[in-house]
Amino acid sequence: MITLHRLGHTDEPFQLNPDLIVTIESTPDTVITLATTAKVVVAESPEEVAAEVRAWRVEVLSEALRNRRPEREPSEPRALR
């Protein structure tokens, strides 16, 4: 989740699932359209929102790589009897 602030409520942060973001527009306020068709007007610029999404994705992928099981060594061929 990324932390954003609704326009006019900068002292009240909220969490947004970046996987729901469809578009980010500057009209001149930043309007985020979600996959649910809901729109959220935020205090951050489109560039700031995009940077938050990128940082979140890097964190998720880094954690996934850290938690990945080590690959197994290729098994040695069995000796013929």
Secondary structure as GFF3:
##gff-version 3
##sequence-region A 1 81
A	DSSP	beta_strand	2	5	.	.	.	ID=ss1
A	DSSP	beta_strand	13	16	.	.	.	ID=ss2
A	DSSP	three_ten_helix	18	20	.	.	.	ID=ss3
A	DSSP	beta_strand	21	26	.	.	.	ID=ss4
A	DSSP	beta_strand	30	34	.	.	.	ID=ss5
A	DSSP	beta_strand	39	42	.	.	.	ID=ss6
A	DSSP	alpha_helix	46	67	.	.	.	ID=ss7
###
